[in-house]
Amino acid sequence: MAGGYLVPLALIAIVLGCAAVAGVLRRLVRISFLLTLPIGISVVLVSALTRPGETVLLVLGPFDVTLEGIDFAGQTLVRLFAISTAIGLFTLATDPRAFVFDLERRGLSPRFAFVAAATIEAVPAMAARASVIAAAQRSRGLDTEGSLRARLRGVLPIVGPVLLSSLAEVEERSLALEVRGFGRPGRRRLLWWPPDRPVERLARWLLVVALAGLVVVRLLGAWPPIP
């Protein structure tokens, strides 16, 4: 909503500061960089080579690399990194069980809460499972660390067991939940939920009010230009 460079960079600084306090700064930077890199490369190439502009910096065959295209690519990269750091901090610093309990306490259906928690845990669980299966396959003589061709050839023996084990785990978890009365109709009585301090509630409401105010100001066209 804000645009430019200063506001997204300020948000990134706030998120990284919170990550440093939580002790996950190094992991957050690595994960955010990996998440932003594939989309960032495509954005830079498309924006720099195809976006029209008046200031031509470089000519590459039929493409004109303009200052306006580079500026648009830079702003997009900063926004992407701000989004990835915010999402990464949430997944690294939030206990999925506490997240589910708090959603249920606020009235969300247990099924939807479970889907939200399963989504958060899906990628780390699959990565850990793939690492275990790859180690098992290497112990059986599979070459997964040689040339590029050998690595590509070793992907298929890993993908199949990962998918099958994921499906089996989903079935086992579903049976375990049903045995514990997960599908029982009616509202459940929670014995524990994460503490919600007044400072945290105040911070959340201030963020909501600030976002609503920013949307209104932008729609009215009164937002000042920020570099």
C-alpha positions as CSV (number, residue, x, y, z in Angstrom):
1,M,0.0,0.0,0.0
2,A,2.8,2.4,0.8
3,G,5.0,1.8,-2.2
4,G,8.5,3.1,-2.6
5,Y,11.6,1.8,-0.8
6,L,11.6,3.4,2.7
7,V,8.4,1.9,4.1
8,P,9.1,-1.7,3.0
9,L,12.7,-1.4,4.2
10,A,11.4,-0.1,7.6
11,L,9.1,-3.0,7.8
12,I,11.9,-5.4,7.0
13,A,14.0,-3.8,9.7
14,I,11.2,-4.3,12.3
15,V,10.7,-7.9,11.3
16,L,14.4,-8.7,11.4
17,G,14.7,-7.0,14.8
18,C,11.8,-9.2,16.1
19,A,13.6,-12.2,14.6
20,A,16.8,-11.3,16.4
21,V,14.9,-11.1,19.7
22,A,13.3,-14.5,19.0
23,G,16.6,-16.0,18.1
24,V,15.7,-17.0,14.6
25,L,17.4,-14.2,12.6
26,R,19.9,-16.4,10.7
27,R,17.2,-19.0,9.7
28,L,14.8,-16.3,8.7
29,V,17.2,-14.5,6.4
30,R,18.2,-17.8,4.7
31,I,14.6,-18.9,4.3
32,S,13.4,-15.5,3.1
33,F,16.2,-15.3,0.6
34,L,15.4,-18.8,-0.8
35,L,11.7,-17.9,-1.1
36,T,12.4,-14.6,-2.8
37,L,15.1,-15.6,-5.2
38,P,13.1,-17.6,-7.8
39,I,10.4,-14.9,-8.2
40,G,12.9,-12.1,-7.8
41,I,15.0,-13.3,-10.8
42,S,12.0,-13.5,-13.0
43,V,10.7,-10.1,-11.9
44,V,14.1,-8.5,-12.6
45,L,14.4,-10.0,-16.0
46,V,10.9,-9.2,-17.1
47,S,10.9,-5.6,-15.6
48,A,14.3,-4.7,-16.8
49,L,13.9,-6.1,-20.4
50,T,10.3,-5.4,-21.2
51,R,9.1,-2.4,-19.1
52,P,9.0,0.8,-21.2
53,G,10.7,4.0,-20.0
54,E,12.3,7.2,-21.1
55,T,15.8,6.7,-19.7
56,V,17.6,3.9,-21.5
57,L,20.6,2.5,-19.6
58,L,21.6,-0.4,-21.8
59,V,20.5,-2.0,-25.1
60,L,20.5,-5.8,-25.2
61,G,19.6,-6.8,-28.7
62,P,15.9,-6.0,-29.2
63,F,15.5,-5.1,-25.5
64,D,16.0,-1.7,-23.9
65,V,17.0,-1.8,-20.2
66,T,15.4,1.4,-18.8
67,L,15.8,3.2,-15.5
68,E,12.1,2.9,-14.9
69,G,12.2,-0.9,-15.3
70,I,15.1,-1.2,-12.9
71,D,13.3,1.0,-10.4
72,F,10.1,-1.1,-10.7
73,A,12.1,-4.3,-10.2
74,G,13.8,-2.9,-7.2
75,Q,10.6,-1.8,-5.5
76,T,9.0,-5.2,-6.3
77,L,12.0,-7.1,-4.8
78,V,11.9,-5.0,-1.6
79,R,8.1,-5.8,-1.2
80,L,8.7,-9.5,-1.9
81,F,11.4,-9.7,0.7
82,A,9.2,-7.8,3.2
83,I,6.4,-10.3,2.6
84,S,8.7,-13.4,2.8
85,T,10.3,-12.2,6.0
86,A,6.9,-11.5,7.7
87,I,5.6,-14.9,6.7
88,G,8.8,-16.6,7.6
89,L,8.9,-15.0,11.1
90,F,5.4,-16.1,11.7
91,T,6.1,-19.8,10.8
92,L,9.4,-19.8,12.8
93,A,8.2,-18.1,15.9
94,T,4.7,-19.5,16.2
95,D,3.9,-22.9,17.8
96,P,1.4,-24.6,15.5
97,R,-0.5,-26.1,18.5
98,A,-0.8,-22.8,20.2
99,F,-2.0,-21.3,16.9
100,V,-4.7,-23.9,16.5
101,F,-5.9,-23.6,20.1
102,D,-6.1,-19.8,19.8
103,L,-8.1,-20.1,16.6
104,E,-10.5,-22.4,18.3
105,R,-10.8,-20.1,21.3
106,R,-11.8,-17.3,18.9
107,G,-14.7,-19.4,17.5
108,L,-13.1,-21.0,14.4
109,S,-14.2,-24.5,13.5
110,P,-11.6,-27.2,14.7
111,R,-11.5,-28.6,11.2
112,F,-10.4,-25.3,9.7
113,A,-8.0,-24.7,12.5
114,F,-6.4,-28.1,11.9
115,V,-6.1,-27.4,8.2
116,A,-4.3,-24.1,9.0
117,A,-1.9,-25.9,11.3
118,A,-1.3,-28.7,8.8
119,T,-0.5,-26.1,6.1
120,I,2.1,-24.5,8.4
121,E,3.7,-27.8,9.2
122,A,3.5,-29.3,5.7
123,V,6.7,-27.9,4.2
124,P,9.0,-28.5,7.1
125,A,7.6,-32.0,7.6
126,M,8.1,-32.9,3.9
127,A,11.6,-31.5,3.9
128,A,12.6,-33.5,7.0
129,R,11.0,-36.6,5.5
130,A,12.8,-36.1,2.2
131,S,16.1,-35.8,4.0
132,V,15.6,-39.1,5.9
133,I,14.5,-40.9,2.7
134,A,17.5,-39.5,0.7
135,A,19.9,-40.7,3.4
136,A,18.2,-44.2,3.3
137,Q,18.5,-44.3,-0.4
138,R,22.1,-43.3,-0.3
139,S,22.8,-46.1,2.1
140,R,21.4,-48.5,-0.5
141,G,23.8,-47.2,-3.1
142,L,21.8,-44.4,-4.8
143,D,24.0,-41.6,-6.2
144,T,22.5,-38.3,-5.1
145,E,25.6,-36.2,-4.7
146,G,27.5,-36.8,-8.0
147,S,27.0,-34.9,-11.3
148,L,23.9,-33.0,-12.3
149,R,22.6,-36.0,-14.4
150,A,23.1,-38.3,-11.4
151,R,21.2,-36.0,-9.1
152,L,18.3,-35.7,-11.5
153,R,18.2,-39.4,-11.9
154,G,18.2,-39.8,-8.1
155,V,15.2,-37.5,-7.7
156,L,12.5,-40.0,-8.7
157,P,13.4,-42.7,-6.1
158,I,13.0,-40.0,-3.5
159,V,9.8,-38.3,-4.7
160,G,7.7,-41.5,-4.7
161,P,8.4,-42.5,-1.1
162,V,8.0,-38.9,0.1
163,L,4.5,-38.6,-1.5
164,L,3.4,-42.1,-0.3
165,S,4.6,-41.6,3.2
166,S,2.9,-38.2,3.3
167,L,-0.4,-39.8,2.3
168,A,0.1,-42.6,4.8
169,E,0.8,-40.0,7.5
170,V,-2.4,-38.1,6.7
171,E,-4.5,-41.2,7.0
172,E,-2.8,-42.2,10.3
173,R,-3.3,-38.7,11.7
174,S,-7.0,-38.7,10.6
175,L,-7.6,-42.0,12.3
176,A,-5.8,-40.8,15.5
177,L,-7.9,-37.6,15.6
178,E,-11.2,-39.5,15.1
179,V,-10.3,-41.9,17.9
180,R,-9.8,-38.8,20.2
181,G,-13.2,-37.4,19.3
182,F,-12.0,-34.7,16.8
183,G,-15.2,-35.0,14.7
184,R,-17.6,-34.8,17.7
185,P,-20.3,-32.2,17.1
186,G,-20.6,-29.3,19.3
187,R,-18.2,-26.8,20.8
188,R,-15.2,-28.2,22.5
189,R,-14.0,-27.1,25.9
190,L,-10.3,-26.0,25.8
191,L,-8.2,-26.7,28.8
192,W,-5.3,-24.4,27.6
193,W,-4.8,-21.6,25.2
194,P,-1.8,-19.3,24.7
195,P,-1.7,-16.2,26.9
196,D,-2.8,-12.9,25.2
197,R,-1.2,-10.0,27.0
198,P,-2.8,-6.5,26.9
199,V,0.3,-5.1,25.1
200,E,-0.1,-7.7,22.3
201,R,-3.8,-6.9,21.9
202,L,-3.1,-3.2,21.8
203,A,-0.3,-3.7,19.2
204,R,-2.7,-5.8,17.0
205,W,-5.4,-3.2,17.1
206,L,-3.0,-0.4,16.3
207,L,-1.8,-2.4,13.3
208,V,-5.4,-2.9,12.1
209,V,-6.2,0.8,12.5
210,A,-3.0,1.8,10.8
211,L,-3.7,-0.4,7.8
212,A,-7.3,0.8,7.5
213,G,-6.2,4.4,7.7
214,L,-3.5,3.8,5.0
215,V,-6.1,2.2,2.7
216,V,-8.4,5.2,3.1
217,V,-5.6,7.7,2.6
218,R,-4.5,5.9,-0.6
219,L,-8.0,5.8,-1.9
220,L,-8.5,9.5,-1.3
221,G,-5.2,10.2,-3.1
222,A,-3.8,12.1,-0.1
223,W,-0.8,9.8,0.5
224,P,2.4,11.8,0.1
225,P,5.1,10.6,-2.3
226,I,7.7,8.6,-0.3
227,P,10.9,7.5,-2.1
